[in-house]
Amino acid sequence: MIPAFTQEWCDLWVAAAADLPAQPGVSGRYETIVRSEDETRRSYTLIIEDGVIVGAHPGGDGANVHREVPDAAHRDWLAGVRGVMQRATLSGQVRFTGDPDVADALAPYLRSDASRAVRQAVLAQTAF
C-alpha cells in the first residue's frame, strides 16, 4: 500500500489512466484539497491533457482549479460512490475556486466511468 498524498501515490494516478482514450479539450491542472476532521489540509494536483492524466504531484503548485472537500467525501469519491461530490457540494461542504471554464471542461470527465475506474484503481493501492 502506498501512502496517500506522496509523489509515489500521485504516480499511481498517471499509471492508472495510461490506457484511457484522449478526449480533446478536456485539459487542466486540478488540485484536490482534502480537509480532515481536525481541519488539517493535504492536497494533490492532477495534470490532465485531452482527457488523460499525464502528471500528478503533491500540493497545488500550478493548479488552475481548486476543490476543497472533506476527507470522508473524498474517500467515497475515490471509491466511486455516485453523486457524492454533488451532494457534498450542494450541502456546502465543498468549495471550488479557480478558472470556471477549466472546471466546466473537466467536470464531465471527472464524473465519467473511466475516471471512476482510475480512482478505484488508485484507492485499491492507497494507505491513509
Helices and strands as residue ranges (DSSP letters): E 2-3, H 7-16, E 28-35, E 41-49, E 52-58, E 65-70, H 71-79, H 84-90, E 95-98, H 100-110, H 113-123, E 126-127
